[in-house]
Amino acid sequence: MPWLQLHLTTPRADAESAEDNLLAAGAVSVTLADEADNPILEPGVGETPLWETVRVSALFDTGIDPDLVMASLGLAAADCHWERVEDQPWERVWMEHFQPLRCGERLWICPSWQEPPDPDGVNLILDPGLAFGSGTHPTTFLCLQWLDGIDLRGKTLMDYGCGSGILGIAALLLGAARVIAVDNDPQALLATRDNLARNRLPEERLLACLPERVPEQPVDIVVANILAGPLIDLAPRLGGLTRAGGRLCLSGIMGHQANAVTAAYPDVSFSPVTLADDWARLDGIKLG
């Protein structure tokens, strides 16, 4: 069955009332999106912030009268745009966007509905979910490539800001002995435990905890894929959690922010910056 979709643009302050009015006018769903390419990179836990300018899209049954809908909302033709949307098997369309992703020489990230392209590779089974981290974002990809290229055998790794748990679980599959996955969002910790089980890894090999419950013993490797601001603020903490001679990998950083983040870690000898698109990865050795 085809649908009619109405698009309009509104300031952030009016977005909630626009959504309510569209639903009252008969919309079966309403979607809010960024109209001005103004991404919100760091929402607080439990927050759902909106952009300065919001694109509001409402889906209607084709039986409605567009003129009556616009009249009920007080909209003129110049204020909005209608389009016809043909029905599709939406669950299949969504799944087609997520294909196996190779991250280095050995590691593949594979959605559960796809056969791993390399049965002899290191295959991490991961479906997109509520927690951040499916491997497709450049910062996650950069970290996965780095993990694939180092010797993790017998090491303890801390994934600070674990999201879906993708980095910690990849480390276990690549040979790490134990992982400590840390996040300030309980939903992320649940997702991490679920993904650990999906990959048939023993639960005793991964501790998922809030920041205040992190063990104080320094570990061999610390990975933090967050953002430049938190990485700078957390520098004493992340540096203190890395043992002397251990390795630190930082991402979630724009290329132009790399120098500021590096300066916050004077006791780490960093390798040259690795870039992907406009994003950067910093990795180095904690000095003794």
C-alpha positions in Angstrom: 0.0 0.0 0.0 1.4 3.4 -0.9 1.6 6.3 1.5 1.6 10.1 1.4 4.5 11.8 3.3 4.4 15.5 4.3 7.7 17.3 5.0 8.1 20.6 6.7 10.8 22.6 8.5 10.5 24.1 12.0 12.7 25.7 14.7 13.6 23.4 17.5 11.2 25.1 19.9 8.2 24.2 17.7 9.2 20.7 16.8 7.3 19.0 19.6 4.1 20.8 19.0 4.4 20.2 15.2 4.7 16.4 16.0 1.7 16.5 18.2 -0.4 18.4 15.7 0.6 16.0 12.8 -0.4 13.0 14.9 -3.7 14.7 15.8 -4.3 15.3 12.0 -4.0 11.6 11.3 -0.4 10.9 10.7 0.6 7.3 11.4 4.2 8.2 12.2 6.3 11.3 12.5 10.1 11.5 12.1 12.4 14.3 13.2 15.7 14.9 11.4 18.5 17.4 11.2 17.6 20.0 8.5 20.8 22.0 8.6 23.6 19.4 8.9 24.2 20.4 12.5 25.0 17.1 14.2 24.7 16.6 18.0 27.7 14.6 18.8 27.5 14.3 22.6 24.0 14.1 24.1 23.7 13.4 27.8 22.6 10.0 29.0 18.8 9.7 28.8 18.6 12.9 26.7 17.0 13.3 23.3 18.2 16.7 22.1 17.0 18.3 18.9 18.8 20.4 16.3 18.4 24.1 15.8 16.4 23.5 12.7 14.3 20.3 12.4 12.9 18.6 9.4 9.6 17.0 10.3 8.2 14.2 8.1 4.8 12.7 8.7 3.4 9.6 7.0 -0.3 9.5 6.1 -2.6 7.0 4.5 -3.4 7.9 0.9 -7.1 8.2 1.7 -6.5 11.6 3.5 -7.1 14.9 1.8 -3.8 16.9 1.8 -5.7 20.2 1.6 -7.7 19.4 4.7 -4.5 18.3 6.6 -2.8 21.6 5.7 -5.8 23.6 6.7 -6.0 21.9 10.0 -2.4 22.7 10.6 -2.5 26.2 9.3 0.0 25.4 6.6 0.2 27.0 3.1 1.5 25.1 0.1 4.7 27.0 0.3 5.3 25.9 3.9 5.6 22.1 3.1 6.1 19.4 0.6 4.1 16.3 -0.2 5.5 13.1 -1.8 4.1 9.7 -2.6 6.0 6.8 -0.9 5.6 3.3 -2.4 5.3 0.5 0.0 8.3 -1.9 0.3 9.4 -4.8 2.5 11.0 -2.2 4.9 12.7 -4.8 7.1 14.6 -6.1 4.0 15.4 -2.6 2.8 16.9 -1.8 6.3 18.9 -5.0 6.4 20.4 -4.4 3.0 22.2 -1.4 4.3 24.3 -3.6 6.6 26.8 -5.9 4.9 29.8 -7.7 6.3 32.7 -5.3 6.9 36.4 -6.2 6.8 38.5 -4.4 9.4 42.2 -5.3 8.8 43.7 -8.7 7.8 41.6 -11.0 10.0 38.6 -9.3 11.5 35.1 -9.1 9.9 32.0 -7.5 11.4 29.0 -9.5 10.2 25.3 -9.0 10.8 23.5 -12.1 12.0 21.5 -12.5 8.8 24.6 -12.7 6.6 27.0 -15.7 6.1 30.5 -14.6 7.0 32.5 -14.0 3.8 35.6 -15.7 5.3 34.6 -18.7 7.5 38.3 -18.9 8.6 38.5 -15.3 9.5 37.8 -13.7 12.9 34.1 -13.1 12.6 32.3 -10.8 15.1 28.5 -11.2 14.8 26.9 -7.8 15.5 23.5 -6.3 14.6 22.8 -2.6 14.7 21.0 -1.7 17.9 20.4 1.1 20.5 24.0 1.4 21.6 26.6 3.1 19.4 29.1 1.0 17.5 28.4 -1.2 14.4 31.9 -0.7 12.8 30.7 1.5 9.9 31.7 4.8 11.5 35.3 5.8 10.7 36.3 6.1 14.3 35.1 2.6 15.2 36.6 1.3 12.0 40.0 2.9 12.8 40.0 1.3 16.3 39.1 -2.1 14.9 41.9 -2.0 12.3 44.3 -1.1 15.1 43.2 -4.0 17.3 43.5 -6.4 14.3 47.1 -5.3 13.8 48.5 -5.7 17.3 49.3 -8.8 19.4 46.4 -9.2 22.0 47.3 -12.7 23.2 47.0 -12.9 27.0 46.4 -9.2 27.4 43.8 -7.4 29.5 42.0 -4.6 27.6 39.7 -1.8 28.8 37.2 -0.4 26.4 36.2 3.0 28.0 32.9 4.2 26.4 32.1 0.7 25.1 28.7 1.4 23.5 27.7 -1.9 21.8 30.8 -3.6 23.1 32.2 -4.0 19.6 35.8 -3.1 20.4 36.1 -5.2 23.5 34.4 -8.3 21.9 36.7 -7.9 18.9 39.7 -7.9 21.2 38.5 -11.1 22.9 38.0 -12.8 19.5 41.5 -11.6 18.5 43.1 -13.2 21.5 42.7 -10.9 24.5 42.4 -12.8 27.8 40.0 -10.4 29.5 38.1 -7.2 28.8 36.7 -4.5 31.0 33.9 -2.6 29.2 33.0 0.7 30.7 30.1 3.0 29.9 28.0 5.6 31.7 24.8 4.4 29.9 23.3 1.2 31.4 21.7 0.5 28.0 25.2 0.2 26.5 26.3 -2.3 29.2 23.2 -4.4 28.5 24.0 -4.3 24.7 27.6 -5.3 25.4 26.6 -8.3 27.5 24.0 -9.4 24.8 26.6 -9.1 22.1 29.1 -11.1 24.1 26.6 -13.9 24.4 25.7 -13.6 20.7 29.3 -14.3 19.9 29.4 -17.3 22.3 32.1 -15.9 24.5 32.2 -16.8 28.2 30.7 -14.1 30.4 33.6 -14.3 32.9 36.0 -12.9 30.2 34.2 -9.6 30.1 33.3 -7.2 33.0 30.8 -4.6 31.9 30.5 -1.8 34.5 29.8 1.9 35.1 32.8 4.3 35.4 32.6 4.4 39.2 32.9 0.6 39.4 36.1 0.3 37.3 38.8 -1.8 38.9 41.8 0.4 39.7 44.5 -2.0 38.6 46.2 -0.7 35.4 45.7 -2.8 32.3 47.8 -3.7 29.3 45.7 -1.8 26.7 43.1 1.0 27.0 40.9 1.9 24.0 38.6 4.9 24.2 36.4 5.9 21.2 34.6 8.8 22.6 35.1 12.5 21.6 37.9 15.0 21.9 36.4 16.9 24.9 35.9 13.9 27.1 39.2 12.4 26.1 41.0 15.6 27.2 39.0 15.7 30.5 39.6 12.0 31.1 43.3 12.1 30.3 44.5 11.6 34.0 42.0 8.8 34.4 42.8 6.9 31.2 46.5 7.4 31.5 46.3 6.1 35.1 44.4 3.0 34.0 47.2 2.1 31.4 50.2 0.3 32.9 53.7 1.6 32.2 54.7 0.2 28.8 51.0 -0.5 28.0 49.2 0.8 24.9 46.6 3.5 24.6 44.3 4.0 21.6 42.1 7.1 21.3 39.5 8.0 18.7 36.3 9.9 18.2 38.5 12.8 17.3 38.3 15.2 14.4 41.6 15.6 12.6 42.0 19.2 13.7 41.6 18.2 17.3 44.4 15.6 17.4 47.1 18.0 18.6 45.0 19.2 21.6 44.2 15.6 22.6 47.8 14.5 22.2 48.9 17.4 24.5 46.7 16.2 27.3 48.7 12.9 27.5 52.3 14.0 28.1 53.3 10.5 29.4 52.3 8.7 26.2 54.5 8.4 23.2 52.1 8.6 20.3 52.6 7.2 16.8 51.8 9.5 13.8 48.1 10.3 13.6 46.0 7.9 11.5 43.2 9.6 9.5 40.0 8.4 7.9 37.8 11.0 6.2 38.0 13.9 8.7 38.4 11.6 11.8 41.6 10.7 13.6 43.0 7.9 15.7 45.8 8.3 18.2 47.7 5.3 19.5 50.9 5.1 21.6 52.9 3.6 24.4 52.5 4.7 28.1 56.0 5.8 29.2 57.5 4.3 32.4 
